Amino acid sequence: MLDWQPIFLTFQLATVTTVVLLLLGVPLAGWLALSRFRLKPLVEAVISLPLVLPPSVIGFYLLLAFSPASGLGGWLLEHLNLKLVFSFEGLVVASVLYSLPFMVHPVQAGLEALPVSWREASYTLGHSPLKTLLRVLLPNCKPALLTGVVLSFAHTIGEFGLVLMIGGNLPGQTRVASIAIYDEVELLNYDAAHGYAALLLVISLAILVLVYRFNKRLTL
């Protein structure tokens, strides 16, 4: 019988990660789209690192940073009682960092594709850059926002190496579906592995189909 706990935990992680990315990634994308900061290429390169680095590399350095033996991990544990290694909270932080480009890049591209005259008109009316972003620009790039949300959600669902490095395999806390599939394959329990994999495949495909249909309607 299929254990549904890893499935629920996977979608809980994906949902929390996506919400955090909306709160952090969208303003960051807006700043990158509107800013003329000289070091902007460096910031964009750092954000894009998860696209080119293996998850194990990012997971290894995050594991060192989050460890209670490190300065950051020790400070978080001592002052905030927050343990980021082998915990759900650690998975959220790692997933946000790892999926950041999947939110930032689509939204940034959507904002940069809008006519510059819209921003100039908003500034002429006395609106601040933040108000311009929230009330003028973002409502006019809904397909880019939706793409960022879906890519971030789907990417978090499919995480394996990073999750294994940071969270390990703790049932009910860090054992997400990708880890459960790996466990079942190791045990040669292919029926259970197929159950997890097929369920994720069907759900992910359904989400993508709905998004493409919705995006098509928005662009008509």
Secondary structure, DSSP 8 states (H G I E B T S, - for coil): ----HHHHHHHHHHHHHHHHHHHHHHHHHHHHHH---TTHHHHHHHHHHHHHS-HHHHHHHHHHHHSTTSHHHHHHHHHS----TTSHHHHHHHHHHHHHHHHHHHHHHHHHTS-HHHHHHHHHTT--HHHHIIIIIGGG-HHHHHHHHHHHHHHHHT--HHHHHHH---TTTT--HHHHHHHHHHTT-HHHHHHHHHHHHHHHHHHHHHHHHHHHHHH-
